């Protein structure tokens, strides 16, 4: 009977970006909410650019999805909106190539958290809207997670 959830375990720390990537897009109708909120922010929502990597199925939200809770995994991506673009791109690439899940995958004083703030505002706004409504996000027809959600339908108010 959990309404929905968001995976926020790997957020953008390099500045404001033009896009919101929806990892595992097409799984639930949370995608439409993410898209609408991204548009309100002047950004684009884009489907998972590499669904074959299986990121949706290997991430921290997966135990909840398996139990039927619609989960959105959003990630700020795309082109940087502020200068110095080249330095931001280089830092993002270096992190992915050398530091992701390594011993030096640590906080850094030079991070630009404005992009992370935008992503968190997007998630907060969707969560607030859901909390103040009677809407219950659902899995898309054919999603393997839909059957786990169905038994709780009569308990949701």
N, C-alpha and C positions, 0 to 999 in steps of 0.2 A: 504493500500500500504506500510505498514511497512514490511521490509524484514524478520526479526525474532527478537527474544528476549531471554534473559536469566534471570532466577530467581537466585539471589545471596543473599537472605535474611538470610540465616543461614549457615555461612561458618565455616569450620574447623579452630579451634584456638589451636590445641593441637600438631601440628607438621606434618611432611610429612607422607603421607599414600600411600599405594600401589594401591588403586583403586579410580575410579571415578564412583560413583553410578548415574545412570540416572533414576531419579524419573519420573514416567509416561512413561517409555520406550515403544517404539512401536507406539507412537502417530505421530511423524513426522520423516522426513529423516534427521533432525538435529542429531539424534542418531549416524548416520554413521560418521558425522563430529566430534562429541565428541569422538567416539571410535578411529578414526584415530589420533586425536591430543593427546589423552591419550597414545597411542602406541608410538608416537614421544617423549613423556616425559618418556617413560619406565614404564608406569603404565597400568593397566587393566581397561577397561570400563565394568561395570556390570549393568544388568537390575535392575529395582526396586525390592528390596528384599521383599517388603511388599505391593504389589499393592492394596490389599484389604483394607488397611488403608485409601485409597483415598487421599493421600497427594497431588497428582497432581491437584485434583479437589477442594482442600481447601486452596490453597496457593495464594500468592500475584499476580502471573502472570495470574491467571485464567480469569480475565476480558478481557485481551488481547487475550487469546486463544479463548474465546467465540466469539470474533470478527474476528477470522480467522488468527491471527498472530501466526505462528509456534513458540512455546516457549519451551525452554529446561530448565529443572530444574536439575542441576548437584550438586553433593555433594561429597566432598572428604571422602572416607571411607576405610574400610578394615584395614589390619594390619599396624601398625606404622613401619616406616623404620629406625627410629633412637632411640637409647637408651635415657632415661630409658623407655622401652616399658610399663612395668607394671604401672608406675606412670601416663603415658599418658592415658592408658586405664581406669584407675581409675578416672581420672579427667573428661574424656569424659562421663563415666557412671554416675558419680555424678551429672554432669550438667543436663543430660537427666532426671534423676530421681528426682532431687530436685530443680533445678534453672530455667529450661526452662519455659519461660513465667511467671516467678514469680518476686517478687519485687527485688530480688537480681540477676536478669538476667542482669548483668552489665559488663562493660569492666574490665579487670584484667591485671595488670602489668606483670604477669607471663606467659601470653600466648606466645606460639611459633607460629608465623605467617608464617613460611616457607611453610606449607601445603596450607595455604590460598593463598600465592603468586603463588604457582603452579596452583591452581585452577583458579586464575585470569588470569594467563598467557594463560591457555587453552582457556578460554572464549575470551580473547583479540585476540588471534591468529585466532580463528574462525570468530570473528567479523571483523577483518581486512581483512581476505580473502574474506568474503562476500562483504564488502564495495568496494573491488578492483575487483569485478567480476560482472557479470550480472546474477549470480545464485540467484534463489529465492527458498528457502526451501519450501517444501510442506508437507502437512499432508499425512499420509499413507492412502491407500485405506481403506475405512470403518471407518476412524476416524470421530467422530461426529462433529469435528471442520472444516473438509474439505469444506462442503457446504458454510460456511461463507467466506472462502478464495476465492472461485471461481469467484464471481462477480468482483473482482478487477484485474483479469488476464489481461484484455486489457489495464489497466492503468499502469501496471508494465513495466519498461524498463530495 
